[in-house]
Structure formats: C-alpha cells, structure tokens
Amino acid sequence: MPEFESYVDVDVDEFVSSCSKREIKELIDCLIEDGHLEKNELIKQPEQKMGVLEEEFLTKLHSLSSKYYSMTQEELDLVDNLYNKYR
C-alpha cells in the first residue's frame, strides 16, 4: 500500500477558537502533562491589584496544591468540603 505524507499549517488562534470547551480542557491537560504549563498557572488572577491577605491566601492554596500525597484522608475531605461549599 502506498504511503503519503502531508503537511497542514494551522493557525493556533483558528485552531483554539474552533475547539469545544471539552477539547480546550483536554488541550490544557496535555500542555500540563507535557510540561508546557504548570497547573498552578491556571488560577485566575483578578484584573485589579490584590490585597496582602488575598495574596497570602493564594500562596497558601498554591502550597497545598503540591501536597496531595502528604495529606490524610481527613484533610482531603476537609478540602473537598470547602470546595463544595464555595463552588
């Protein structure tokens, strides 16, 4: 059977704008897995300058994000409960 090679030049903006929300989430997951993005970069930052307490809060969240395997089940349940309460 003959083999064919082809090259398609796709504009990144065009590609992303044609993706569904599910496909964009999948793309972000791939970028994180391949090391192009860090998961903590996905925390949305407000347009206006944050206060000191808000910055401290986000720093604490960032620190917790890398401690999953160090947490007890009780601590994980606490995080889940907080998430469910405020989502």
N, C-alpha and C positions, 0 to 999 in steps of 0.2 A: 504494500500500500504506500503511495507517495506521501511524503511529509511536506507540510507547508509552514513557513514562518511568516508572521505578520507583526507589524508594529503599529500601535494605535497611540496617538498623542492626545491625551485627555487633559483639559484644563482642570486644575484642582477645584476651583470655585464652582465650575459647572458640575463636576462630579459630586461634590458635597451637597450642593443645592438640589440635586436630583435624588438624594438618599432620603429614605424614610427615617423617622425617629429611631426605630429599631436598628436600622442599618448604621446610623450615626453612633448609637451606643456600642454596637459591635466594632465599629472603626476605632472608637476611643479605647475600648478594651484591648484591641490589637496593638494600638500605639503604646499603651501601658505595658503590655506583655513584652513588646519588643524593645522597651527601654527608651522610647522617644518622649514619653510623658511620665511624670510622677503622679501617682494617684492623688496626692495632696494638692496638686496644682488645680484640681477641679473644684476646690472650694471657692464659691463665688465671692468676690470682693465687692463691697458697695462702692458706688461712684465717689461719694464724699469721704473725707478722711475719717478714720475710725478713732474712737477714744481709747485711752490707755486700757481700760477694763475690757473693752471689746477685743483689742489686740492680744491681751493676756489670755482671754477665753479661747481665741483661735489658736494660739500657741499651745494651749493645753490639749485642744482637740487634735491638733497635728501630732503631738507627742503620743496621745492614746492610740492614734491610727496605726502605729507600728508595734503595738504591744498585744495584739490579738492572742498570740500563743503563750503569753505570760499571764493572761487573765484566768481567773477561776470561772466556773460556770455561773456562780452567783454574780460576779462582776459583769459578765457578758449579759446576763438577764437584766441587770440594772441599766446598762447602756441601751438594750432593746426597749425597755420600758420608757426611758427618756425619749428615745427616738419616736416611739409610737405615740407618746403624749403630745409632741410638738410638731409632728409632720403635717 
